[in-house]
Amino acid sequence: MPPSPSVEPIHDSLQDVEDEASFLRFVALLVEDRRRAERLPLSADGHQGDWANQTIGAFLEAANAWAKDSQFGLRPGPKSGNPWRLFASFLWAGRGYE
């Protein structure tokens, strides 16, 4: 199900994270995105929509793997100096990093 026209795309929201308020907007969109995905059947590769990780354990494991593999956003770079955006990127990675 595509997002409603009144909701900014979640990836654009990730790029806009710069402070507490924009981080919380991103998290709200991530929650909404997950709830939409939960209504979808699992694909042959185990995804629900764009979500590759269906449990909190898998989500955190993927986010942690991204952080280790990318040196917490250094690669491919440039690494954001903004801690709000870095943590938003960590959560974003939990959604789809395998």
Stockholm file with secondary structure:
# STOCKHOLM 1.0

chainA/1-98         MPPSPSVEPIHDSLQDVEDEASFLRFVALLVEDRRRAERLPLSADGHQGDWANQTIGAFLEAANAWAKDSQFGLRPGPKSGNPWRLFASFLWAGRGYE
#=GR chainA/1-98 SS CCCCTTSCCHHHHHHTCCSHHHHHHHHHHHHHHHHHHHTSCCCTTSCBTTBCCCSHHHHHHHHHHHHHHTTTTTSSSCCCSCHHHHHHHHHHHHHHCC
#=GC SS_cons        CCCCTTSCCHHHHHHTCCSHHHHHHHHHHHHHHHHHHHTSCCCTTSCBTTBCCCSHHHHHHHHHHHHHHTTTTTSSSCCCSCHHHHHHHHHHHHHHCC
//
